[in-house]
Amino acid sequence: MVCKLCGSPNLPLFYTQGDQRQFKFYRCKNCQIVLYDSSTGVNQEKYILTRVDPRADTRQNRGHRQTYAFIKRHAARSGRMLDLGCGDGTVLWLAREDGWQVHGVELFPEHAALVRDTLGFEVEVSDITAYQGEKNAWDCVVLTHVLEHLPDPVGALMKIRGLLKPGGAGVLEFPNIDAFDARVRRLLDRLHIHRRRYAPSYVPGHVQEFCRASFEFVARQAGLTLEVWETYSVNPLQYALFRNLPIGNKARVLVRRPA
Protein backbone atom coordinates (compact mmCIF):
# COMPACT_ATOMS: atom_id res chain seq x y z
CA MET A 1 0.00 0.00 0.00
CA VAL A 2 1.25 3.49 -0.91
CA CYS A 3 0.70 6.44 1.42
CA LYS A 4 -1.76 8.90 -0.10
CA LEU A 5 -0.24 11.79 1.84
CA CYS A 6 3.49 11.50 1.29
CA GLY A 7 3.81 8.76 -1.34
CA SER A 8 5.84 6.36 0.80
CA PRO A 9 5.57 2.80 -0.60
CA ASN A 10 5.05 -0.54 1.16
CA LEU A 11 3.25 0.63 4.27
CA PRO A 12 3.44 -2.00 7.05
CA LEU A 13 0.28 -3.52 8.50
CA PHE A 14 -0.64 -1.70 11.73
CA TYR A 15 -3.77 -3.52 12.92
CA THR A 16 -6.84 -5.37 11.68
CA GLN A 17 -10.58 -5.25 12.33
CA GLY A 18 -13.47 -7.59 11.59
CA ASP A 19 -14.52 -11.05 12.71
CA GLN A 20 -12.07 -12.61 10.24
CA ARG A 21 -9.40 -9.85 10.53
CA GLN A 22 -10.33 -8.99 6.99
CA PHE A 23 -10.18 -5.20 7.34
CA LYS A 24 -6.59 -3.98 7.28
CA PHE A 25 -5.09 -0.69 8.46
CA TYR A 26 -1.57 0.36 7.50
CA ARG A 27 0.67 3.01 9.04
CA CYS A 28 3.10 5.23 7.17
CA LYS A 29 6.46 5.40 8.92
CA ASN A 30 7.16 8.78 7.36
CA CYS A 31 4.05 10.91 8.03
CA GLN A 32 2.47 8.54 10.64
CA ILE A 33 -1.04 8.48 9.12
CA VAL A 34 -3.01 5.25 9.48
CA LEU A 35 -4.80 4.26 6.27
CA TYR A 36 -7.58 1.75 5.79
CA ASP A 37 -7.53 -0.48 2.72
CA SER A 38 -11.00 0.56 1.59
CA SER A 39 -11.09 -2.05 -1.19
CA THR A 40 -12.72 -4.35 1.38
CA GLY A 41 -15.62 -1.93 1.84
CA VAL A 42 -16.59 1.20 3.76
CA ASN A 43 -19.80 1.69 5.71
CA GLN A 44 -20.47 5.40 6.20
CA GLU A 45 -23.51 4.80 8.37
CA LYS A 46 -25.83 7.76 8.71
CA TYR A 47 -26.09 9.02 12.25
CA ILE A 48 -29.79 9.36 12.93
CA LEU A 49 -30.50 12.56 14.80
CA THR A 50 -33.38 13.15 17.15
CA ARG A 51 -34.92 16.41 18.25
CA VAL A 52 -32.68 18.07 20.85
CA ASP A 53 -33.04 20.70 23.54
CA PRO A 54 -29.75 22.65 23.48
CA ARG A 55 -30.31 23.76 27.09
CA ALA A 56 -30.69 20.21 28.45
CA ASP A 57 -27.88 18.77 30.59
CA THR A 58 -27.17 15.77 28.37
CA ARG A 59 -23.84 14.13 27.61
CA GLN A 60 -24.14 15.22 23.99
CA ASN A 61 -24.76 18.84 24.96
CA ARG A 62 -21.88 18.80 27.43
CA GLY A 63 -19.64 17.80 24.53
CA HIS A 64 -21.00 20.64 22.39
CA ARG A 65 -20.40 23.12 25.21
CA GLN A 66 -16.81 21.90 25.49
CA THR A 67 -16.33 22.50 21.78
CA TYR A 68 -17.72 26.02 21.99
CA ALA A 69 -15.68 26.83 25.11
CA PHE A 70 -12.56 25.74 23.20
CA ILE A 71 -13.51 28.08 20.34
CA LYS A 72 -13.94 30.98 22.76
CA ARG A 73 -10.58 30.30 24.41
CA HIS A 74 -8.53 29.93 21.27
CA ALA A 75 -10.29 31.19 18.14
CA ALA A 76 -12.26 34.40 18.63
CA ARG A 77 -14.85 35.94 20.91
CA SER A 78 -17.38 36.49 18.13
CA GLY A 79 -17.62 36.94 14.37
CA ARG A 80 -18.81 34.70 11.55
CA MET A 81 -18.87 30.94 12.13
CA LEU A 82 -19.40 28.15 9.59
CA ASP A 83 -19.98 24.57 10.76
CA LEU A 84 -19.39 21.93 8.07
CA GLY A 85 -21.37 18.85 9.07
CA CYS A 86 -23.19 20.67 11.86
CA GLY A 87 -25.23 17.69 13.07
CA ASP A 88 -27.87 18.78 15.58
CA GLY A 89 -26.70 22.41 15.32
CA THR A 90 -26.03 22.94 19.02
CA VAL A 91 -22.54 24.41 18.58
CA LEU A 92 -24.00 26.98 16.19
CA TRP A 93 -26.88 27.66 18.60
CA LEU A 94 -24.40 28.33 21.42
CA ALA A 95 -22.40 30.65 19.16
CA ARG A 96 -25.49 32.52 17.98
CA GLU A 97 -26.61 33.02 21.59
CA ASP A 98 -23.18 34.53 22.22
CA GLY A 99 -23.36 37.03 19.35
CA TRP A 100 -21.90 35.13 16.39
CA GLN A 101 -23.34 35.17 12.89
CA VAL A 102 -23.69 31.46 12.08
CA HIS A 103 -24.25 29.20 9.11
CA GLY A 104 -24.42 25.41 8.95
CA VAL A 105 -23.87 22.80 6.24
CA GLU A 106 -25.25 19.28 6.57
CA LEU A 107 -25.29 16.33 4.19
CA PHE A 108 -28.76 14.99 4.94
CA PRO A 109 -31.87 17.12 4.21
CA GLU A 110 -33.76 15.62 7.16
CA HIS A 111 -30.98 16.73 9.53
CA ALA A 112 -31.02 20.25 8.09
CA ALA A 113 -34.81 20.37 8.51
CA LEU A 114 -34.49 19.18 12.11
CA VAL A 115 -32.08 21.99 12.96
CA ARG A 116 -34.31 24.55 11.27
CA ASP A 117 -37.41 23.37 13.10
CA THR A 118 -35.71 22.92 16.48
CA LEU A 119 -33.27 25.83 16.65
CA GLY A 120 -34.71 28.32 14.20
CA PHE A 121 -31.93 28.88 11.68
CA GLU A 122 -31.35 27.60 8.18
CA VAL A 123 -28.81 24.90 7.36
CA GLU A 124 -27.57 24.43 3.81
CA VAL A 125 -27.74 20.90 2.40
CA SER A 126 -24.49 19.89 0.69
CA ASP A 127 -21.75 17.31 0.55
CA ILE A 128 -18.73 18.89 2.23
CA THR A 129 -16.36 18.01 -0.59
CA ALA A 130 -18.69 19.67 -3.11
CA TYR A 131 -19.48 22.70 -0.95
CA GLN A 132 -18.30 25.98 -2.46
CA GLY A 133 -19.55 28.61 -0.01
CA GLU A 134 -18.36 32.15 0.55
CA LYS A 135 -14.58 32.34 0.23
CA ASN A 136 -12.29 34.30 2.58
CA ALA A 137 -15.35 35.14 4.69
CA TRP A 138 -15.35 33.22 7.98
CA ASP A 139 -13.63 33.90 11.29
CA CYS A 140 -14.08 30.28 12.38
CA VAL A 141 -14.83 27.09 10.42
CA VAL A 142 -15.78 24.00 12.44
CA LEU A 143 -15.43 20.36 11.34
CA THR A 144 -16.16 17.82 14.08
CA HIS A 145 -15.76 14.06 13.60
CA VAL A 146 -15.89 14.28 9.83
CA LEU A 147 -12.24 14.35 8.69
CA GLU A 148 -11.64 10.66 9.45
CA HIS A 149 -14.45 9.79 6.98
CA LEU A 150 -13.24 11.91 4.04
CA PRO A 151 -10.98 10.24 1.45
CA ASP A 152 -9.02 13.47 0.78
CA PRO A 153 -8.07 15.07 4.12
CA VAL A 154 -5.68 17.55 2.50
CA GLY A 155 -8.43 18.69 0.14
CA ALA A 156 -10.81 19.11 3.10
CA LEU A 157 -8.33 21.32 4.95
CA MET A 158 -7.56 23.29 1.80
CA LYS A 159 -11.30 23.95 1.52
CA ILE A 160 -11.36 25.18 5.11
CA ARG A 161 -8.37 27.43 4.36
CA GLY A 162 -10.16 28.94 1.37
CA LEU A 163 -13.31 29.64 3.40
CA LEU A 164 -11.47 31.30 6.28
CA LYS A 165 -10.55 34.95 6.41
CA PRO A 166 -6.80 35.59 6.60
CA GLY A 167 -5.91 34.92 10.21
CA GLY A 168 -9.10 32.88 10.74
CA ALA A 169 -9.23 29.64 12.70
CA GLY A 170 -10.38 26.13 11.87
CA VAL A 171 -11.54 23.95 14.77
CA LEU A 172 -11.64 20.19 14.21
CA GLU A 173 -12.32 17.08 16.26
CA PHE A 174 -11.45 13.48 15.37
CA PRO A 175 -10.21 10.27 17.03
CA ASN A 176 -6.62 10.10 18.29
CA ILE A 177 -5.06 6.84 17.09
CA ASP A 178 -2.21 7.13 19.61
CA ALA A 179 -4.48 7.39 22.66
CA PHE A 180 -3.39 5.38 25.69
CA ASP A 181 -6.40 3.06 25.58
CA ALA A 182 -5.98 2.47 21.83
CA ARG A 183 -2.31 1.51 22.36
CA VAL A 184 -3.30 -0.90 25.14
CA ARG A 185 -5.98 -2.56 23.00
CA ARG A 186 -3.53 -3.07 20.13
CA LEU A 187 -0.94 -4.51 22.52
CA LEU A 188 -3.42 -6.95 24.06
CA ASP A 189 -4.48 -8.01 20.58
CA ARG A 190 -0.88 -8.63 19.47
CA LEU A 191 -0.23 -10.68 22.60
CA HIS A 192 -3.44 -12.70 22.00
CA ILE A 193 -4.74 -11.70 25.44
CA HIS A 194 -7.90 -9.89 24.41
CA ARG A 195 -9.51 -8.94 21.14
CA ARG A 196 -12.61 -6.91 20.38
CA ARG A 197 -15.60 -8.91 19.16
CA TYR A 198 -17.06 -7.87 15.82
CA ALA A 199 -20.50 -8.56 14.42
CA PRO A 200 -20.37 -10.51 11.13
CA SER A 201 -21.94 -7.48 9.42
CA TYR A 202 -19.32 -5.00 10.69
CA VAL A 203 -17.56 -2.82 8.08
CA PRO A 204 -15.26 0.11 9.04
CA GLY A 205 -16.46 3.67 8.56
CA HIS A 206 -13.15 5.54 8.97
CA VAL A 207 -10.85 5.67 5.96
CA GLN A 208 -7.91 7.07 7.94
CA GLU A 209 -6.87 7.77 11.53
CA PHE A 210 -4.70 10.60 12.82
CA CYS A 211 -2.17 11.26 15.52
CA ARG A 212 -0.67 14.69 16.15
CA ALA A 213 2.21 14.17 13.71
CA SER A 214 0.03 12.98 10.82
CA PHE A 215 -2.56 15.70 11.31
CA GLU A 216 0.14 18.37 11.43
CA PHE A 217 1.54 16.95 8.17
CA VAL A 218 -1.90 17.30 6.55
CA ALA A 219 -2.34 20.84 7.90
CA ARG A 220 1.04 21.96 6.51
CA GLN A 221 0.20 20.54 3.09
CA ALA A 222 -3.04 22.54 3.16
CA GLY A 223 -1.26 25.77 4.10
CA LEU A 224 -2.52 25.87 7.69
CA THR A 225 -0.60 26.12 10.96
CA LEU A 226 -1.45 23.83 13.86
CA GLU A 227 -1.66 26.09 16.92
CA VAL A 228 -3.50 23.97 19.51
CA TRP A 229 -3.69 20.21 19.94
CA GLU A 230 -5.48 18.73 22.92
CA THR A 231 -7.21 15.46 23.68
CA TYR A 232 -10.50 15.39 25.51
CA SER A 233 -13.30 13.53 27.21
CA VAL A 234 -16.81 14.69 28.02
CA ASN A 235 -16.12 13.57 31.60
CA PRO A 236 -14.85 16.74 33.37
CA LEU A 237 -12.18 15.00 35.47
CA GLN A 238 -10.81 13.07 32.49
CA TYR A 239 -10.89 16.24 30.40
CA ALA A 240 -8.82 18.10 32.99
CA LEU A 241 -6.24 15.31 32.71
CA PHE A 242 -6.32 14.90 28.92
CA ARG A 243 -5.96 18.63 28.21
CA ASN A 244 -2.58 18.54 29.97
CA LEU A 245 -1.57 14.96 29.18
CA PRO A 246 -2.61 14.30 25.55
CA ILE A 247 -3.45 10.60 25.85
CA GLY A 248 -7.24 10.77 25.36
CA ASN A 249 -8.88 8.95 22.46
CA LYS A 250 -10.40 12.10 20.93
CA ALA A 251 -8.46 15.10 19.66
CA ARG A 252 -9.62 18.71 19.45
CA VAL A 253 -7.40 21.06 17.45
CA LEU A 254 -7.13 24.59 16.15
CA VAL A 255 -5.44 25.45 12.87
CA ARG A 256 -4.84 28.98 11.63
CA ARG A 257 -4.81 30.46 8.15
CA PRO A 258 -1.84 32.82 7.80
CA ALA A 259 -2.83 36.49 8.02
Backbone torsions as a table, in degrees:
resi	resn	phi	psi	omega
1	MET	NA	137.6	-179.5
2	VAL	-102.4	137.7	-179.5
3	CYS	-69.9	127.1	-179.2
4	LYS	-77.4	-11.8	178.2
5	LEU	-89.7	-51.6	-172.5
6	CYS	-114.8	-5.1	176.8
7	GLY	82.1	5.9	179.4
8	SER	-64.1	135.6	-178.4
9	PRO	-89.7	167.0	169.7
10	ASN	55.4	54.4	178.9
11	LEU	-66.0	133.1	179.5
12	PRO	-74.6	150.4	176.0
13	LEU	-64.5	133.1	-177.0
14	PHE	-104.7	-47.8	174.2
15	TYR	-163.0	170.7	179.6
16	THR	-126.9	159.1	172.5
17	GLN	-131.7	169.6	176.8
18	GLY	99.5	156.7	-176.4
19	ASP	-67.8	-21.0	177.2
20	GLN	-114.1	15.8	-175.3
21	ARG	55.6	34.7	-173.7
22	GLN	-85.7	-13.7	-178.9
23	PHE	-102.5	118.2	-168.7
24	LYS	-112.5	135.5	178.0
25	PHE	-118.6	133.6	-176.2
26	TYR	-118.8	148.0	-179.1
27	ARG	-119.7	130.6	177.8
28	CYS	-78.9	126.9	179.4
29	LYS	-73.5	-19.6	-178.4
30	ASN	-83.7	-60.4	-175.1
31	CYS	-99.3	-8.1	172.9
32	GLN	76.8	3.8	177.3
33	ILE	-69.3	148.7	174.7
34	VAL	-106.5	123.9	-174.5
35	LEU	-117.1	135.4	176.6
36	TYR	-90.9	135.4	174.3
37	ASP	-77.1	91.4	-171.9
38	SER	-73.4	-0.2	177.1
39	SER	-65.1	-17.8	178.5
40	THR	-92.1	7.5	173.3
41	GLY	110.3	146.9	176.1
42	VAL	-132.7	136.2	178.4
43	ASN	-118.8	94.4	178.4
44	GLN	-86.2	73.6	-175.2
45	GLU	-63.5	136.2	177.9
46	LYS	-73.9	129.1	176.1
47	TYR	-82.1	116.3	-175.7
48	ILE	-82.3	117.2	-179.7
49	LEU	-86.8	152.8	171.5
50	THR	-122.5	162.5	-179.6
51	ARG	-59.7	134.5	-175.4
52	VAL	-121.3	154.0	169.2
53	ASP	-108.9	108.9	-174.1
54	PRO	-64.8	-15.0	179.1
55	ARG	-89.4	-12.2	-176.3
56	ALA	-69.1	147.9	-179.9
57	ASP	-89.0	70.5	178.4
58	THR	-104.7	161.6	177.9
59	ARG	-59.2	-42.6	180.0
60	GLN	-61.7	-43.9	179.3
61	ASN	-68.1	-34.0	176.2
62	ARG	-62.5	-38.1	175.3
63	GLY	-63.8	-42.5	178.1
64	HIS	-62.8	-39.8	179.5
65	ARG	-66.8	-34.8	173.3
66	GLN	-59.9	-46.5	-179.5
67	THR	-59.1	-46.6	-178.5
68	TYR	-68.3	-37.0	176.6
69	ALA	-61.6	-38.5	176.3
70	PHE	-61.8	-43.7	178.4
71	ILE	-59.8	-44.5	-179.4
72	LYS	-64.9	-36.9	-179.9
73	ARG	-69.1	-39.6	-165.5
74	HIS	-116.6	-23.6	-172.2
75	ALA	-98.7	-68.4	-177.6
76	ALA	-166.0	161.3	178.5
77	ARG	-80.8	-34.3	176.4
78	SER	-165.5	172.3	-177.7
79	GLY	150.8	-140.4	178.8
80	ARG	-112.1	126.7	-177.1
81	MET	-121.6	134.1	176.2
82	LEU	-119.1	127.4	177.9
83	ASP	-113.1	113.7	179.7
84	LEU	-91.6	111.3	-173.1
85	GLY	82.2	55.8	-167.0
86	CYS	-77.8	-5.3	175.2
87	GLY	59.3	-125.4	-177.6
88	ASP	-81.0	-2.0	172.7
89	GLY	81.1	6.0	-173.3
90	THR	-67.5	-36.8	177.7
91	VAL	-60.6	-43.2	177.6
92	LEU	-65.9	-37.5	178.2
93	TRP	-62.2	-44.6	178.1
94	LEU	-61.1	-42.6	179.8
95	ALA	-65.8	-42.5	179.7
96	ARG	-63.0	-40.8	177.2
97	GLU	-61.4	-24.5	-177.2
98	ASP	-98.9	9.4	172.7
99	GLY	102.7	2.7	178.1
100	TRP	-78.2	152.3	162.9
101	GLN	-90.0	126.6	-169.9
102	VAL	-125.1	153.7	174.8
103	HIS	-149.9	137.9	-179.7
104	GLY	-118.5	152.8	174.8
105	VAL	-128.0	133.2	-178.0
106	GLU	-143.2	142.3	-175.6
107	LEU	-69.8	-40.8	-169.8
108	PHE	-99.2	125.7	-178.9
109	PRO	-56.7	-36.5	-178.9
110	GLU	-66.9	-31.0	176.0
111	HIS	-70.7	-42.8	178.2
112	ALA	-60.7	-42.1	179.2
113	ALA	-65.0	-37.5	178.9
114	LEU	-62.3	-44.4	178.7
115	VAL	-63.7	-43.7	179.5
116	ARG	-59.5	-46.4	-176.1
117	ASP	-72.6	-33.0	-175.7
118	THR	-86.0	-43.6	-170.2
119	LEU	-111.3	-10.8	170.3
120	GLY	82.3	23.7	171.0
121	PHE	-137.6	154.3	-175.3
122	GLU	-76.2	145.0	174.0
123	VAL	-125.5	129.8	-179.3
124	GLU	-79.1	137.7	179.1
125	VAL	-94.6	118.6	-179.5
126	SER	-166.3	148.7	164.7
127	ASP	-69.3	135.9	-175.5
128	ILE	-62.6	-40.1	-178.1
129	THR	-66.9	-27.5	179.9
130	ALA	-92.3	-10.0	-174.5
131	TYR	-66.5	131.3	179.2
132	GLN	-99.4	-59.1	173.2
133	GLY	67.6	-175.8	-176.4
134	GLU	-91.9	115.4	-174.4
135	LYS	-75.9	149.3	173.9
136	ASN	53.8	37.5	-167.4
137	ALA	-125.0	-9.3	-168.0
138	TRP	-117.1	135.9	175.8
139	ASP	-75.9	-30.3	-179.0
140	CYS	-145.8	130.3	173.5
141	VAL	-118.2	128.8	-174.6
142	VAL	-110.7	137.4	176.9
143	LEU	-143.6	99.6	-174.2
144	THR	-111.6	122.3	177.1
145	HIS	52.7	48.9	176.1
146	VAL	-126.1	-36.7	-171.2
147	LEU	-58.3	-36.1	-177.9
148	GLU	-68.5	-14.1	-179.7
149	HIS	-96.2	-13.7	-172.1
150	LEU	-91.7	130.3	-176.1
151	PRO	-67.8	-20.0	-178.4
152	ASP	-123.1	82.9	-177.0
153	PRO	-66.1	-33.7	177.8
154	VAL	-64.9	-43.9	177.8
155	GLY	-60.7	-38.0	178.9
156	ALA	-64.3	-42.9	179.9
157	LEU	-72.9	-31.4	173.6
158	MET	-64.4	-36.5	176.3
159	LYS	-63.8	-44.5	177.1
160	ILE	-59.9	-43.2	179.2
161	ARG	-59.0	-42.6	-178.8
162	GLY	-68.9	-27.6	179.1
163	LEU	-80.0	-29.9	-176.9
164	LEU	-72.8	148.1	166.2
165	LYS	-67.2	154.8	170.2
166	PRO	-53.7	129.4	-176.4
167	GLY	86.0	-3.6	-179.4
168	GLY	-73.7	166.6	-172.9
169	ALA	-119.6	138.1	169.6
170	GLY	-103.7	133.6	178.6
171	VAL	-117.6	123.0	-176.3
172	LEU	-129.8	151.9	172.6
173	GLU	-132.4	143.4	-179.9
174	PHE	-166.9	165.6	178.1
175	PRO	-65.2	152.1	176.5
176	ASN	-107.3	107.7	-174.3
177	ILE	-68.1	-19.2	-179.6
178	ASP	-100.0	19.8	175.6
179	ALA	-60.0	153.4	-178.5
180	PHE	-58.3	-46.7	-177.4
181	ASP	-67.7	-32.6	177.7
182	ALA	-67.7	-40.1	177.0
183	ARG	-62.2	-42.3	-178.9
184	VAL	-64.6	-43.8	179.7
185	ARG	-60.9	-42.0	179.4
186	ARG	-66.1	-38.1	178.4
187	LEU	-64.5	-46.6	179.8
188	LEU	-61.7	-35.2	177.6
189	ASP	-67.3	-44.8	-179.8
190	ARG	-63.5	-33.5	-179.3
191	LEU	-86.1	2.1	179.7
192	HIS	59.6	34.4	178.1
193	ILE	-93.3	-42.2	-179.7
194	HIS	-154.5	139.9	178.0
195	ARG	-138.8	139.1	177.7
196	ARG	-59.9	142.4	174.8
197	ARG	-89.1	138.1	179.9
198	TYR	-119.8	138.6	172.0
199	ALA	-67.0	147.6	179.2
200	PRO	-57.3	-25.4	-178.5
201	SER	-87.8	-1.6	-174.7
202	TYR	-65.0	134.9	171.9
203	VAL	-138.5	134.5	-177.9
204	PRO	-61.3	152.3	176.2
205	GLY	-109.8	-20.4	179.9
206	HIS	-90.9	133.9	178.6
207	VAL	-96.7	-12.0	172.7
208	GLN	-157.4	160.7	176.4
209	GLU	-130.8	147.9	-174.2
210	PHE	-118.5	148.5	161.0
211	CYS	-115.2	-176.3	-179.0
212	ARG	-62.5	-44.5	-175.7
213	ALA	-63.3	-43.9	-177.4
214	SER	-70.6	-38.3	177.4
215	PHE	-65.7	-40.6	179.4
216	GLU	-63.4	-35.4	176.3
217	PHE	-61.4	-46.5	178.9
218	VAL	-61.6	-45.8	-178.6
219	ALA	-59.8	-43.3	179.1
220	ARG	-62.3	-41.8	179.7
221	GLN	-63.0	-29.1	-179.5
222	ALA	-88.7	-0.3	179.0
223	GLY	81.4	25.6	179.4
224	LEU	-117.3	153.3	179.0
225	THR	-107.9	127.1	175.6
226	LEU	-77.5	115.9	-179.5
227	GLU	-102.3	-36.3	-176.9
228	VAL	-135.3	129.8	171.6
229	TRP	-129.3	121.9	172.7
230	GLU	-139.8	155.5	171.7
231	THR	-106.1	160.1	-170.7
232	TYR	-150.1	165.7	170.6
233	SER	-143.7	150.7	175.6
234	VAL	-68.1	-28.5	175.9
235	ASN	-63.7	122.2	-173.8
236	PRO	-59.6	-40.5	-179.1
237	LEU	-67.4	-43.6	177.4
238	GLN	-64.2	-39.4	180.0
239	TYR	-62.4	-40.9	177.5
240	ALA	-59.4	-37.7	177.1
241	LEU	-71.6	-49.5	-172.2
242	PHE	-69.1	-26.8	177.0
243	ARG	-64.3	-32.1	-177.3
244	ASN	-99.2	-25.4	178.0
245	LEU	-124.4	99.4	-166.9
246	PRO	-77.0	66.9	-178.3
247	ILE	-116.6	4.9	179.7
248	GLY	-70.6	161.2	-174.9
249	ASN	-89.2	6.0	173.2
250	LYS	-129.9	138.0	179.5
251	ALA	-109.8	143.9	174.3
252	ARG	-129.4	125.0	-170.2
253	VAL	-133.6	158.3	171.2
254	LEU	-125.6	129.6	173.9
255	VAL	-117.3	152.3	-175.7
256	ARG	-124.3	135.5	169.7
257	ARG	-80.1	133.4	178.6
258	PRO	-57.2	142.6	-179.3
259	ALA	-70.2	NA	NA
